[in-house]
């Protein structure tokens, strides 16, 4: 698992721990105002694990290139589809 990385060695463990700790904290404190943060963390968590699973088929070098090309279009599409209130730009 430490052999796989997109930005730095061990980043998948860092992302998984950060997401798990934040969701546990927000569940315990019953936070209602952090929908955007939850959706962004869920996207990053899913993105890393998707590419970790794709690591079975591709090499790490290929995955870094594919992730670099896919991150912005996927994030923009995800942001437009998530059910949060977006402020209008004037």
JOJODA-V677478 format. One record per backbone hydrogen bond with DSSP energy under -0.5 kcal/mol. NH is the residue of the N-H (numbers start at 0). CO is the residue of the C=O. If there is no record, write none. Layout:
nh:NH co:CO
nh:NH co:CO
This chain:
nh:3 co:0
nh:9 co:3
nh:10 co:7
nh:13 co:9
nh:14 co:10
nh:15 co:11
nh:16 co:12
nh:17 co:13
nh:18 co:14
nh:19 co:15
nh:20 co:16
nh:21 co:17
nh:22 co:18
nh:23 co:19
nh:24 co:20
nh:25 co:21
nh:26 co:22
nh:27 co:23
nh:28 co:24
nh:29 co:25
nh:30 co:25
nh:37 co:33
nh:38 co:34
nh:39 co:35
nh:40 co:36
nh:41 co:37
nh:42 co:38
nh:43 co:39
nh:44 co:40
nh:45 co:41
nh:46 co:42
nh:47 co:43
nh:48 co:44
nh:49 co:45
nh:50 co:46
nh:51 co:47
nh:52 co:48
nh:53 co:49
nh:54 co:50
nh:55 co:52
nh:56 co:53
nh:57 co:53
nh:62 co:58
nh:63 co:59
nh:64 co:60
nh:65 co:61
nh:66 co:62
nh:67 co:63
nh:68 co:64
nh:69 co:65
nh:70 co:66
nh:73 co:69
nh:74 co:70
nh:75 co:71
nh:76 co:72
nh:77 co:73
nh:78 co:74
nh:79 co:75
nh:80 co:76
nh:81 co:77
nh:83 co:81
nh:85 co:83
